[in-house]
């Protein structure tokens, strides 16, 4: 379990759409935003809908790209909503 937690902590982010937006942030919209603002290509990330549905799990192929996107927390918008990124931890859903 510790090895799995270490891996997830280095490669997985939780993306939360902040604010009361009318549009839902979809995996496709998030990928387009990450491509535009962070240079992420589709082969570098897997994006899945989390619960609640305004959250997304982002699993990166490299620790460097994961860390780079984490630095963009609350600096980019997707579907007119600010996106907060946080590292995966056991206590998060």
DRENDO-1510 file (C-alpha; in Angstrom, 1 decimal, always signed):
<recs>
REC; n; res; u; v; w
REC; 1; UNK; +0.0; +0.0; +0.0 .
REC; 2; UNK; +2.8; +2.4; +0.8 .
REC; 3; UNK; +4.3; +1.9; -2.7 .
REC; 4; UNK; +1.0; +2.6; -4.3 .
REC; 5; UNK; +0.5; +5.7; -2.2 .
REC; 6; UNK; +4.0; +6.9; -3.1 .
REC; 7; UNK; +3.3; +6.4; -6.8 .
REC; 8; UNK; -0.1; +8.1; -6.7 .
REC; 9; UNK; +1.3; +11.0; -4.7 .
REC; 10; UNK; +3.8; +11.7; -7.4 .
REC; 11; UNK; +1.7; +11.1; -10.5 .
REC; 12; UNK; -1.9; +11.9; -9.7 .
REC; 13; UNK; -3.7; +15.2; -9.2 .
REC; 14; UNK; -7.2; +16.0; -8.1 .
REC; 15; UNK; -8.5; +18.9; -10.2 .
REC; 16; UNK; -11.5; +20.8; -8.7 .
REC; 17; UNK; -13.6; +23.3; -10.6 .
REC; 18; UNK; -14.0; +26.3; -8.2 .
REC; 19; UNK; -17.1; +28.6; -8.3 .
REC; 20; UNK; -20.6; +28.3; -9.6 .
REC; 21; UNK; -20.2; +27.8; -13.2 .
REC; 22; UNK; -23.0; +26.9; -15.6 .
REC; 23; UNK; -20.8; +24.7; -17.7 .
REC; 24; UNK; -19.5; +21.3; -16.5 .
REC; 25; UNK; -15.8; +20.7; -16.7 .
REC; 26; UNK; -15.4; +17.6; -18.9 .
REC; 27; UNK; -12.3; +15.5; -19.4 .
REC; 28; UNK; -12.1; +16.8; -23.0 .
REC; 29; UNK; -12.3; +20.4; -21.9 .
REC; 30; UNK; -9.7; +19.8; -19.2 .
REC; 31; UNK; -7.3; +18.2; -21.7 .
REC; 32; UNK; -7.7; +21.1; -24.1 .
REC; 33; UNK; -7.0; +23.6; -21.3 .
REC; 34; UNK; -3.9; +21.6; -20.2 .
REC; 35; UNK; -2.6; +21.5; -23.8 .
REC; 36; UNK; -3.0; +25.2; -24.2 .
REC; 37; UNK; -1.6; +26.4; -20.9 .
REC; 38; UNK; +0.8; +23.7; -19.8 .
REC; 39; UNK; +1.8; +21.9; -23.0 .
REC; 40; UNK; +0.4; +18.6; -21.9 .
REC; 41; UNK; -0.3; +16.2; -24.8 .
REC; 42; UNK; -2.9; +13.4; -24.7 .
REC; 43; UNK; -0.3; +10.7; -24.2 .
REC; 44; UNK; +1.0; +12.3; -21.0 .
REC; 45; UNK; -2.2; +12.2; -19.0 .
REC; 46; UNK; -5.4; +10.2; -18.3 .
REC; 47; UNK; -8.3; +12.2; -17.1 .
REC; 48; UNK; -11.2; +10.6; -15.2 .
REC; 49; UNK; -14.3; +12.0; -13.6 .
REC; 50; UNK; -14.3; +11.9; -9.8 .
REC; 51; UNK; -17.0; +12.2; -7.3 .
REC; 52; UNK; -18.4; +14.8; -6.9 .
REC; 53; UNK; -18.6; +15.3; -10.7 .
REC; 54; UNK; -17.0; +18.7; -10.6 .
REC; 55; UNK; -13.7; +17.0; -9.7 .
REC; 56; UNK; -11.4; +15.2; -12.1 .
REC; 57; UNK; -8.5; +12.8; -11.5 .
REC; 58; UNK; -5.5; +13.4; -13.6 .
REC; 59; UNK; -2.9; +10.6; -13.8 .
REC; 60; UNK; +0.4; +11.7; -15.5 .
REC; 61; UNK; +3.0; +9.6; -17.2 .
REC; 62; UNK; +5.8; +11.6; -15.6 .
REC; 63; UNK; +6.4; +13.2; -12.2 .
REC; 64; UNK; +7.8; +16.3; -13.9 .
REC; 65; UNK; +4.6; +17.0; -15.9 .
REC; 66; UNK; +2.5; +16.4; -12.8 .
REC; 67; UNK; +4.5; +18.9; -10.8 .
REC; 68; UNK; +4.4; +21.4; -13.6 .
REC; 69; UNK; +0.6; +21.3; -13.8 .
REC; 70; UNK; +0.3; +21.5; -10.0 .
REC; 71; UNK; +2.1; +24.9; -10.2 .
REC; 72; UNK; -0.8; +26.1; -12.3 .
REC; 73; UNK; -3.3; +25.7; -9.5 .
REC; 74; UNK; -5.8; +28.6; -9.5 .
REC; 75; UNK; -4.0; +30.2; -12.4 .
REC; 76; UNK; -5.9; +28.7; -15.3 .
REC; 77; UNK; -9.6; +28.5; -16.1 .
REC; 78; UNK; -11.5; +25.7; -17.8 .
REC; 79; UNK; -15.1; +26.2; -18.9 .
REC; 80; UNK; -15.0; +29.7; -17.2 .
REC; 81; UNK; -14.1; +28.2; -13.8 .
REC; 82; UNK; -10.8; +28.4; -11.9 .
REC; 83; UNK; -9.1; +25.0; -11.5 .
REC; 84; UNK; -7.5; +24.1; -8.3 .
REC; 85; UNK; -5.0; +21.2; -8.4 .
REC; 86; UNK; -3.9; +19.2; -5.4 .
REC; 87; UNK; -1.8; +16.1; -5.0 .
REC; 88; UNK; -3.5; +12.8; -4.4 .
REC; 89; UNK; -3.4; +11.7; -0.8 .
REC; 90; UNK; -5.1; +8.8; +1.0 .
REC; 91; UNK; -7.5; +11.1; +2.8 .
REC; 92; UNK; -9.0; +12.5; -0.4 .
REC; 93; UNK; -12.0; +10.3; -1.4 .
</recs>
